[in-house]
Amino acid sequence: MHACRQCGGSIGDEYRFCPWCAAPQRVKLVEFFAGTGAETGKALRVSRYTDEGHVRFSVWNESGVAEAAVSIDEREAERLTSFLGVRDRFGGLLERLRA
């Protein structure tokens, strides 16, 4: 059990919303990314749990069922951000060199 952040009411840990005031108990950002090529129809769902300090990736099939999932901590999420940004940095440099 824990106290609601909004009203202070007592809430079981399994609840995502307060039964007394309906305030969300967990802050989560979610984004879907569409698959391409052989993965057309599938999606990558990325959920960032801001209070819990981790990011969760899940692969969803054409039927809307999660096929696989993995979570990474904030440190790994920052490393992934750097990795994905590499293309932008090098792509810009290559374009300048070609020009």
N, C-alpha and C positions, 0 to 999 in steps of 0.2 A: 504494500500500500504506500501511496505517496500523496502529497497535497497538491491540489490543482494550482497552477501558476496564476490563474485569473481570480478564482473565488476562494481558494483555500480549502475547498471541500475534499473529503477523503475519496481516493480513487484507487481501484485495483491496478496493478502494474500492466495488466494485459489490455487495458482500455486506451484507445487513441484519442478519445474525446471525453471531456468531463460530463458525467451524467447530470450534474446540477446546473451547469451554465453553458455547456456545449463547446467550451474553449478547446482548441486542439492542444494535445499534450506533447506533440512531437512536431518539429519543424522539418519538413522534407521538401526538397525541390526535385521535380521529375521532368525529364525530357526524353522523347523518343526520336530515334534516328533510323531512317528507312534503309533497308538492305539494297544492294545493287547486284547486277549480274545474276549468278546462280542463287543468290540470297534474296532476290526480289520477292516481296511478300512477307519477309521476315523483318524484325525490328530489333534494334538495340535500345533497351531502356536503361537510362542512367539516373539513379536516385542519389541525391546528396543529402545526408542526414546532418544538418548543421549542428544540432545539439550533441549528437553522439560521436561526431568526428570521424565519419567514414563515408565512403562512396561505394555504391553497389551497382554492378552491371548485370543485366539479365538479357538473355536472348529469347525472343518471343517468336513462335512460329505463325504460320498463316491462319491458324485456328484461334489465336489469342492465348496460347498456353506457353508458359515459360519453360524452356528446354534446359537451360543452364543458368547459373548465377555465381558471381564471385564478388566479395567485398574487399576493398583496399582501404588502408588507413590514410590520414591526411598527408603524411609524408610521401607515400606512394602516389597519391593523387597529384601532388605538386610535381613529382618526377614525370608523371604521365603528361601533365600540362606542358612541361618543358619539351618533352619528346614530340608532342603534336605541333608545337610551335617551331620546331626545327625546319620544317618544310618551307614555312613562310620566310624565315630568315635566309635560307640557302636559295630558295626559288627567286627571291628578290635580287640576291647577289648574282646568280647565274644570268638573269635577265639583263642586269646592268652590264655584265661582262660581254654578253652577246651583242649589245647595242653599241 
